[in-house]
């Protein structure tokens, strides 16, 4: 399968992420993203999000799955971009105690089919059902193992990643090893994940957190 990840040695990032170039790589969903997601949402009732994430946790071998409503508003000064400040408010937090594999990350980037096709024993692992989150948010994010991932299908919130020739490389999402981030520079961006079941955004996280910041408009 074609890799969705790129070597960052020749990349630069526009905006306040410039000082932390090395940790970032493009991590995005394929096809005509916005139109495809609209089609998927027609097939998924908003209430299905809970069942989808329970299935995902089961398929990943998790023995725990928790849902939290975080009603807090976090500071917005030290975030990835001005636009990301709008997503520092209340959010649905979903936790399970299994980690994403690289195959799981890649499956999230494929909108055409669910991962179940590749493994019939799976009942919903990180396939189309994940996209039920877009009933509630424009910028879902994931912390799993050493990685922090953001999806931004409309490409209106995250900074753009370009190569040295100025060509757009990051199309609707970023992934980074959060252990390499400048914690002081992006302190506010990372705060919403800290404290949930051992997640400190400093060391490898033994589990998976999904953060679904709720639309406020």
N, C-alpha and C positions, 0 to 999 in steps of 0.2 A: 504493500500500500504506500502511496505517495506520502512522504513525510510532510507534516504541517509546520515543522519547526525549522528555523534558519540559524546559520552561524552568525553570531552578532559581532564578529571581529571587524566587519566593515559597515556596521550600522551606526547611525546617530539618531537621537530622539529630539524632536522639537519640543520646546517648552521646559518646564521646571525639572524634567527628568534627566536633563543633559548630564548632570553630575553623577548620575547613577546608571550610565549606559550599559555597563557590562552585564548586569544581571538579567536584562530584558531580552525577550525573543518574541516574534510574532506568534500569536495563538488565537486563531479565529475560525469561525464557521464558514463553510463553503456555500456555493450557489448564489443566486440572487437572494441574499439573506433575509431582508425585510419581507419580501413577498412570500418567501417560503415559510417563514415563521407565522405570518398571517394565516396561511393555509393550515399549518399544524394546529394553531389555536382554535380553528373552527372544529377540529376533531377532539379537542380536550376541554372539558368543562373546568372552570377555575377550581372547583372543589377536588378535582382529581390529583392536585399537586401532592396531597398527603399520601395517597395510595402509591403514586409514582415513586416517591422518595423512600417509602417503606419497602417497595419492591427492589429498588436500587440497593438499599442497605442489605437486604436479604441475599441478593445475587452476589454482592461483594464479600459475603461471609461475615458480615457484622453481627454481633450479638446484642448490640444496643442501637437504638435510634431515638433521638429526642428532638422535639420541636419547641422553640422558644419565640416569644414575641418580645423583642428588645424595643422598648418605647423611648429610649434615650436619644437625645440630639448631641452629636459629637462636634468638636471644634472643626473649623473649616479652613484654617489658615495654612496648615502644612499638609496639603493634599497634592495629588498628581497633576491636577489642572483646575482652573477656575470652575469648569463645568462639573467636576466631580464633587464640589462642595454641596450640590443639590441632593446628593445621595448619602449624606451623613446623618440622616434622621432615622426614624423608626424602621425596623427591619424584621423579617422572619428569619430566624437562624435555625438551620437544620444540621444536626450532628449525627454521625455514626462512627463506630470505633474500628472501621476498616480503612485502609489507605488506597488511594487510586494507584493503579498500575499505569504504565505508559500507554498501554492499549486502551485503558479507560479514558485517559485524556484525549487520545486521538478519536475515540468514538464520539465524544462531545462535539467534535468539529465536523462530523458527518451528518448532514441534515436529511440525506436521501433515504437512509434506512436505519433501523435500530440495530444495535449490536447483537441482538438475539439471533439474527440471521446467521452470524458467524459461529454461534454457540447455542444450539437449540435448548440446552439445559437451563439457559438464563431466561428469567421471566420478565425482564425489563431493564437490564443493566445499562444505564447511561445512554439510552437510545433517544427516540423522539420525545418520550415523555418528559425529559428534563426541560424541554422548551415550554412546558406549562408555566414555568416561572415568569414568562413574558406577559402573562395576564396581569402581573403585579409590578413588574419592574422593567427598566431598560438596561440595567447594568448589574447582572448577577455576578457573584464572585465565589471563588472556592479556595480554601486552604486545605492542602493535603500533603503529608510528608514535608518536603522542603519547599513546596511550591505555593505561590499565590497567583491566582488566575482571575482575569476579568474578561467578560464578554461585553461588547458594545456594538451590537449589530448595525445600529444606525450611524455609527462612527461620528458621534457628536459630543462625546464626553471625555474619552481618553486622549492623551497626546498621540500624535502621529509618529510612527517609526518609519524612517527613510534610510536608504543606503547612501553611500557617499556621492552617488550620482543624482541624488534627489528623488529617486523613485520610491513611491509609497510601497512599503513592505508589510507593515502591520495593518490588516484590513478587518477591523472590528473586534480586536481583542489582544491582550498581552498576557504573557506568563513570565514569571521570574522566580528565581531562588530567593526567597525573602530574607535568608540569612546574609545575603550580600547587599541588601538595601541599606541606604544611609538612614538609620532610624531617626536621627534628629531632624533631617530634612523632611521626612514623610511621617512624622510622629502621629499626626491627626488621622491620616489615612489608615494607619494600622491599628489604632485604638479600638475600633469596633470588634475586632477579633480576639483581643486579649482577654484572658480570664475565663473563656469558655472551655471547661473540661480539660485544663492543662495546656491550652494554646497560649504561648507567650510571644510568638512572632520573632523569636530569637533562635530557638532550637527546633530540630526536626519534630514535626507534629505527628503523633501516632494516632491518626484518625482522619476524618474529613469533616470540614465545616462548610456549609453553603450559606452565604449571606445574600438575602433577597431584600434589598432596600425598597421600601414601598413608595409608589408614586404619591406625591402630595398635591398633585394638580389634576 
